[in-house]
Amino acid sequence: MELFPLSLFAILLGLTARSFAVPSPSPTSSAASPSFTYNSTTFLLNGEPYQIIGGQMDPQRIPPVYWRDRLSKARAMGLNTIFSYVYWNLLEPVQGTWTGAEEANDIASYFQIAQEEGLNVVLRPGPYICGEREWGGFPAWLAEVPGMLVRSNNVPFLSAAKSYIERLASDISDLQITRGGPILMIQVENEYGSFGAEHNYTSALRDILRANFETVLYTNDGGVDFTLEGGQVHSVLAEIDGDPTSGFNSRGLYITDPTELGPLLDGEYYTWAPDQWGSNNPHNTTVGNPDDVEQFVKDINYVLGNASASISLYMFHGGTNYGFGNGALWQNRTTVFTTSYDYGAPLDESGRTTDLYFTLRSTFQKYVQNGSIPDVPANLPRTSIPEFTLQPSTSLFDILGNKTTSKSPLTMEALGQAYGLTLYEHTSNTSISGQIQPGDRARDRVIVYVNSVRQGIIDSQYQHPLNVSVILKPGDKLQLLVENLGRVDYYSRGNPYRNYLQDPYKGVLGNVTVGSKVVEDWNMYPLPLEDLGGVDTLPGKNSSIVKSGIPPIFYHGSFWIDAAASSNDTALLDTFLAVPNGLKGNVWVNKFNLGRYWYVGPQQSLYLPGTVVKPGEWNEVIVLELEPGVRGGQVVAEGLSEREWANNPDVDCEDCI
């Protein structure tokens, strides 16, 4: 096998030995200190051959109390390495404000637990991560930085990215393998070759990472010519994702720079796929699809056996896009990912093992030392919560808060808002009628009201949404309630769609017109819904006021869990919370935003982790129903021990496509 002498590598790259983890001088020599290196065919951990059997699991999608449980189950499936994205938007939600000390964002603790459970780590810090996350992990405030253009050789972007990586490194650099920690490798950007080929940008990111970390860097790109050629970075190990057979062949064809060659890794082998909202989008699962599982086994055998390569399952465990954390695609319409990131993965959204888990575990056992895989922890039963009533408490329009006034509407970002909804109000001083156009397009789902009576919905989830017309008289109030459904997290060059990854703006962008007339003079109310402002303490209203066509309403209820129910294990309190006759909205339990629900499916319930539940107390539930009264009847909620997936027609747009 070909090895690269240390002196030649240092001269070739113009780098110090500390700034780049070079291949070891021998595939079998023992390192004096912990090290992770590689030669032309093999990864080397402390000088010994190391085959990565990995899986993707992101800490910021999982309740921190459950990190150890999920990691121990990864090890028990036969994995030896965990791949993890880190979400910049959660670590720096406001520019200059770092939240790494918060339990849910304590990445260092997560990696330490991984090491304690016998797992190594591959860090995927971005700054762009895709992952079906809101704007691919970018914080929304980037959109308002002058001159900003993300994923490019752009001074404002690289400056912000450098600050982020330096701050992240200060939290976790001591956890690198070179310092006795579990971090083996670090990814440069993420599948950049699908997006572009601006090599001076990715080279700049490489240099930022090398200035802050000292272990192996790698790139990960789709296994075709343009993605590999666009994503490759000089002196960075080039790897592939997707189908391993074609991907490994493509790397051999299209990566010719010797400084980018080394052992083969399929860095994202897809165990299934994420779910998207829509009447015709069923839940993605391998249940009932044995041919797909058989192909998984064949591919893993090819990678670990025939090719003597390494692999990472995407996902091993998906977790949850809590709150407004989901991303979206633009395909001449907004394709929105669900709150659930179950992914059909071996470990389901609630952390329970599946049939797929045990099939893959049996496959991995052939490639590791006999008896080296720990026993699998037994699945704990989830709890159920009897149906309880939700009472209407107040209208969203009654708690609007601070107002901004402008001649033309401002985007959500210009209003200093990242997520949630924004209300735009205009009081007409003349008679006007016609079809309404909310800026350049709906960004994303616009509920149109006149004098607080719903007129229709313009929903960008459809290529041809409804045309909504209004008739305004002097004194009438036109109201546009705009929901940010999730910023675009992925764009691939070469497709016919517009690149909305670099156009992330939400709310209203451009002029609002009614017919041919531009509507001016707007009052705007950001509704990020971060603090519900005591909605749970407001007096309830008579349910008879809830009729179709009124503005969104907050509903309030509570449920009781016996103190003995948890038996000192909060996982016994896990459940799936459903609002059976709700149409669309969000749910909070004990002030924690579980995420979005929508009757169209496929997701029909929200994962409520036992970490949020308070045994021996009344647990407060708040539901914001965006279209109260549409489905009729008393609004109720319940906790399900077993989840159900289903799809239903969109009653707001049954003929939309």
N, C-alpha and C positions, 0 to 999 in steps of 0.2 A: 504493500500500500504506500502511496505517496504521502510524505510528510513535509511540512514547511518549516525550515529552520527558523528559529526565533530572530536571528540577526537579519536574515533576508526579509522577513515580514516587516520588521521595524523600519528597515530602509525603504522597502516598497511603499509602505503606507505613510511614512513620515510621522509615525506615532510612537509614543513611548510604550513600553511593555505594559505599564499600568493602565493605559487608556484603552487597551483592547485585549480581550482574553484570547490570545493566540493559541493555535493547536499545540498540544504537548509534543515534546521531542520524541516520545515513544508511546505506542498504544497501551503498553502494560506497565510503564514505570510508575512508581508510587510518588505522589506529589508530597512535598514537604509540608504544605499547608493545603486546606481545602481548595479544590479547583474544579472547574467545568470547562473542558476544551473539546476539540474535535480534530480528527484528521480527515482524509479524503472520503472515508466511508463510515466512520464511527464516532459517536459522541463518547467522551471520556469523563467519567466522574472520579475525581481523585486518581486519575491515571488508569482506571479500569473501564472496560466497555460498558456503556449505559444505553439501553434501549428505552426510549420514552414511551410509556403506556399512559396516555394522559386523557384528561377530560376537562371541558370548560365549565366553570362555575364562578359567578361574579358575586362578591360579598355584598354589594350594595343592592342586590335584589333579594336578599335573604335576611330575616331577622337575626341580629347578632347572637342572641341566645342559642340559635340553632346552627351556628357555624360549625361547632364541633361535631354535632350529629351528622350534618351533611358531609363533612370531610372524612369522618370515620367510615361512612358508607361508601365514599369514593375509594378509600383504601381497601375496604372489604370486597369491592367489585373487582379488585386486581389492579387498580390504577396506582402508579407510583409518582405521578406528577399532576398538578392542578394548573390549568391555564386560567388566568383571570384578567378581565378588563377592569379598568378603573375609570370612574365617571367624573370627569372634570366638573361638570355642572353641579354635582352634589358637593364636591369638595370646595368649590369657590362659587357659590351661587350669586354672590355680589362681588364685584371686582375688589380684590385686596382683602376679602374676608375669607379666612381659611377655616374649614369645619372638620379637619382631620381628627380633632380631639373628641368629636361626638362619637358615641358608641357605634352608630350605624355606618360611620365613615372611617373607622379606625382600621385602616388597611394593614398596618403593622401587626396588630393583634391577630387579624385573620391569618396572615402568613405565619406567625408564630404558632398558632394552633395547627396549621397544616403541617408544620415541621414536627410538632409533638405527635401528630397522628401518623407519622412516617411518610409524609408526602413532600416532594420538592415542588417548586413553583416556577412557572413561566409568566412573567409580567407583561401585560399588554396595556401600556399606559396611554396610548393614543399619541397626541392629544385628540385625534379622531378615532372613534372605536366602532362606528356603525351599530351593530348589536340590536337593531330594532329599537334603539333608545331615542328619546327626544333629542333631535338635531345631532345624532351620532355622538352624544356625550358633551357637545359644546355648551357652555353656559350662554344663556340668552343675551347677556350684556355685551357679548362680542359684537352683536349686530349694530350696536350704537357707537362703537369706536370709530372715529373718523378714518376713512381710507381702508377699512378692514375688508379683506377677502380671504376667507378661510381656505385651508388646504392649498396654499400657494406660497411662492417665494415673495411674501408680502411682509414688509417691515412691521406694521402693527400686529399682524398675526404671529409672526415668529417671536416678537417681543413678549406677547402675552403667553405664548406656548412655552417660551424659555422660563418665564417666571413660574408658571404652573409646574413644569418638570423639576425645577430647582426646589420648589417647596415640597413636592412629593418626595423627592430624593432625601430631603432632610428628615423625613419621617421613616423612610424604609431602607436607605442605603446600607445600614448596618446589617440588614438581613440578606445581603448577597452571599452566595456560596463562598466567595473569597474571604469573608469575615465570619464564616461559621454559620451562616443563615441558609435558608432553603432556595433563594432565588437563583436559578440556573441561567436563564436567558431573558432578554428583553426585546420586545418587538419594536421595530421602527415604523411609525404610522400604522396603517391597517389597510391591506388590500388596495394600496394607492394606485397600482397599475390599472385597475378597473376605471379609476377616475381621471388619471392624467399621466403625463410623462415628463414632468418638470423636475429633472434630476437635481437641479441646484436647491430645490425646496427640500427634498428628502435627504440630500446630503447635509443640509443645514440642521435638520432634525437629528441626523446621525451624530453630528458634532456636539449638539446640545446634550444628547444622551451620554456620549462618551465623556463629556466634561463632568458628569454627575454620577455615572456608574462605571464599573470596571469589569463587568462580566460580558458574556457573548451577546452580540446583537444579531437579529435576524429580520428578514422581511417575509411576509406571507401574502401570496397572490394567487388568483385563479390560474388554473393550469392550461392556459392557451397563450399564443404568441404575444399578443399586444399587452396582456396583463403582466406577464413576466418581464417583458422588455421595459414596460413603463414603470414597474415597481422596483426593479433591481437597483441596488445602491452599492457602489464600489466599496469593497472591503467588508461588506455585510453579507452574512450567509443567506442565500436565497432559498425559500421554501414555498410549498404549494398548499392549496386547499381544494376540497371537493373530491372528485373521483381520483383515487390514487394511481390507477393504471395509466390513464392518459396523462395525468398530472406529472408523474415521475418521468414519463417519456418526454413530455414537453420541457421540463426543466433541463434535461440533457440536450435538447435541441436548441433552446433559446437562451440559456444562460451559459455564456462562453468565457466570461471573465473569471480567471482562476481564483481570484480573491473572494468570489461569491459562491464557490463550490465547496461541498462537504457532504456529510451524511444526509440522507433523505428523511423528510418529515412531512406528513400530511397534517398540517396545523389546524385544519377544521374539517373533520370528517363528519358529515351531517347525519345525525341519528333520526331526524325527521325535519320538521319545519314549524315556524311560528304561525299562530292564528291571526286572521284579519277579520274585522267586523264585516258583516254583510249577509243578506238573506241566502245567498248562494255559496257561502264559504263555510263548509263544515269543519269541525275540529280535526286537526291533523294528528293522527295516531297510527301506530303499527298494529293496534288491536284489530284483528280480522284481516290483516294483510301479511300473511306468512311469507309471501314471495319477497317482500321488502326486507324482512328480518333475515331471510336466507342470504340475500345479497350483502347485508351488513356483515354477516359471518364470513362470507367468501372474501370480502374486501379486507377485513381484519386479518384473515389468514394470509392473504397475499402480502400485506404490508409487513406484518411481524414475522412471517415465515419466508415466503419466496423472495421478497425484496430485502429482508433483514433491515427494515427501516423502522421509523417511529411514527406514532399516530396520536392525535388528540380528538376525542369525540366532541362534537359541537351539537347539542349540549349534553353534558352528563346530568346536570340539573339546571333547569331554567330559572325557576323562581318567579317573581312577580314584579310587574311595572307599577308599583304602588303610586297612588295619587295621580299626577298627570305625567308619569314617567315614560309612557310609550312613545315610539316614533311612528313614522309614516313613510310611504313612498309616493312619488308623483308619476302616474301613468296616464296622463291626460285626465286624471281625476285623483283625488286624495285616497290612497289605500292605507287604511289605519290599522295598526296592530293593537290587539286586545290588551287589557290590563294583565290577564294571565299570560305568562311566558312559559307555560307548561312544556311546549315544544315537542310533546310526545316522547320526552326524554326517558332514559332508564330510571331516573329518580323523579317522581312526579312533582307537581308544583308544591304539594304539601310535605315533600320529603319522604314519601313512602316508596319502597322498592316496587318494581313492576315485573311482569314476565320478561320484558326485554332486558331488564337488569340481570336476571339470572342467566338468560341465554348468553349475553355478552361476557358475564363472569366465567361461565364454562369455557368460552372461547379463549379468554385471557389466560386461564389456568394452564393451558398447554405451553405457554411461553415464559413461565416463571418457575422458580424453584418450588418443588412439591412441598406443600404445607406452609408456604410463605404468605398466603393470603389469609387475613383474619376471618373469623366467622362473621356472618351477616347479622346485624342486630334485627330482632323481630320488629315488624311493623306494629305500632300502637294504634288502637282504634281511635277514630275521630269522634267527637261528640256531636249530638244533635240538639237543637234548641227549638222548643215548641213555638208554633206560630204566635206572634204578638202583634198588637195593633200599633200603627204609626199615625199620630194625629198631626194635622196641619198646624204649623206654628206661626209662620210669617211669610210674606212674599219677598222674593229676592229684591224686587224693586223698592221695598220699604227700608232696605239697609244699604243704600248705595255708597255712602261714605263720600270721600273727597272727589270734587268735580274739577275737571280741566275744560276750559273753553277755548275754542279755536275756530277760525273761519272755515278751515278745511279739516276733515278728520285726520287724526294722528294714529299711527300704528300702535299696537300693543307695546312694542319695544320703546317707541318714543315716549310713551306714557310711563316708562320705568317699570313695566310689568313683564314677567316672564311667562306665566302659565295661567290657565283658568279661562275666564270669560271677560269681555268688555262690553259695556252698554254705551251706545251712541244715541243721543237724543237731539232732535231738531224740532223746534216749534215753528209751524208754517205761518207766514204772514200774507199768504196769497192762496188762491185756489189752484191746485195742480193735480194732475192725475197721469198715470202711465205705469209702465213696467219699471221696477226698481233695479238698479245696477249698483252693488255695494263695492265701489272701487274697481280695480282692474279685474278682480274675480272674487268669489267668496273665499275668505281665508279664516275659518274653514267652513263652519256651519252657521248660517245666519238665520235667526228667527226674527221675522219682521212683524212689528206691532204698530197699530195706530190707536192712540189713546189706551194703551195697555190691552188691546184686544188683538190676538194673534191673527195675522193675515196669511201666513205661509212660511215655508222654510226653503232657503236656498242652500243646498248641501253640496259641497265640492266633492263628496264621495261618489258623486255621479258625474259622468262625462256630460250628460245632458240633464242638469237639475231642473227643478220647477221654475217656471217664469212667474214671479209674484208681482202683481200690480196693486197699486194703492190709489185711493182718492183722498186728497187732503183739502180741507177748508181752512180759512184763516183761524188760527188758534189751535188747530189739531197738532198733536204730538206724534211725530214719526220716531219709532224706536227700533234700533237694530241691536240685537243681542248676539254677539259673535263669540263662538266657542273655538278656542285653539285646540284642535284634535290631536296635535303632535306635529312637531316640525319634521321635515323630510330628513331621514338619516342615511340615505344611500342614493347615489347617482352613478351611473356607468356611462362613460363616453361611448359614442357609437349608436346609442338608442335614439329614437325619434322624439323623446320627451325633453321638456325644458329642465335645465339644471336648477332646481329649487333648493338644493343643498347650499348654494351660494346666494339664495334669495329667501331667507327664512322668515320674512315678516308676517305677522299675524294681526288680526283685527281688520282694519280697513286701510288699504294702500291706494291712494288716488281719490278722485272725486266720486261722490255718490250722486247718481242721477235718477230722476223720476221722469220717465219719458225722455225728452231731449233736454230737460232743464237740469243744470247743476245745482245741487242743494248745498247751501252754505250756512254757516253759523251752527256749531255743534257743541253740545255739552257731552263730556265723556267721563265715564266712571269705570276705573279698573276694578275688576272683581277677581283677584287672585285666589280667594277662598283659602288663604293660609290661616287666617284667624276668623272663626265663624262669629265672633263678636257676641257671644252669649246667646246665640240662637236657641240653644237648648233650654234656656231659662225664660224665654218669652212665653207669654200666655198662649194657650192653644186657641184655635178658631173653630167655629162650628163647621163640621165637614160639609154642610150643605152649601158653603161658599165655593167649594172646589168643583168647578165646571170646566169643561173643555174650552180652550181659547184664552185662558187667563195666563199671566206671567208665571214663571217658575215659583214653586213653593218649597219651603223647608218643612219636612215632616220630622217629628220627634217621637221616640219610643224608648223602651228599655227592656232588658231581659235579665234574669237572675241565674247565676250558676252557683251551685252548692260549693261551699268551701272545700269539701272533701273530694270534689270531682277530679282535681288535678293529680292527687296522690303524689305530690312533689315532682311531677313531670308535666310541664306546661303543654307538651305535645298532645296530651290527652284532651286538651281544651280546643284543639284545632277543629275548625268546621268550615263549611262553605255557606256564606250568608247570601240568601236570595231575597229579592223583592218581587214576588211572583206576578203582581199586577202593576208593577212600575213599567214605564216606557223607556226613559233614558235619563241618566243623571249620575250622581256620585254618592258614595256612602262613607260616612265617618263612624267609627266605633271608638268611644272614649277619646275623641278628638283626633284620632288617627285616620287619615284618608286612605281607605282601602283601594279606591280607584273607581273606574267608570263601569256602569252597567248599561246595556242596551238590548231591548227585547229582540232585535233582529238576530242576535247570536253571532257566532256559535256559543259564546260564553254566556251562561245563564245564572251564574252565581260567582261571588267574590271570595277568594281564600281569606279567611279570618284566622290568623295565627293565634295560638293560645297565649303568646307573649303579650298580646293586646288585651286579652280578657282578664277581668278582675274577679276571681272566685270569691264567693261570700259577700258580693256587693251587687248593686244594680249597675248594669253596664249600659251606658248612654249611647243611643244610636240616632244619628241625624242623616236624613236622606234629602238631597236636593233633587227634586223631580222637575225636569225641564219642561215637561208638557203634562201638567196635572190634569186629571179628569179624562184623558184621551181613552184610557183602557177601562175606566169606570170601576165602581165598587170601592169598598174600604181598602185603603193601602195597608198592607201587612208585610212582615218580614219573618224569616225563619232560618234556622241553621241546619244544614244537611250534612250528615256523616258521609254520604256518598254523592259525588258530583254528577250532574246530568248536563249534557251538551245538547243544544237544539238550535235550529234556525227557523225564523218566522218572517213573514212579509213585513216590509217597512210601510207602516200605515200612513206615513207622511209622504211617501213617494213611490207608490206601488208600481207605477209604470216607468219609473226612471231607470236609465241604464248608464 
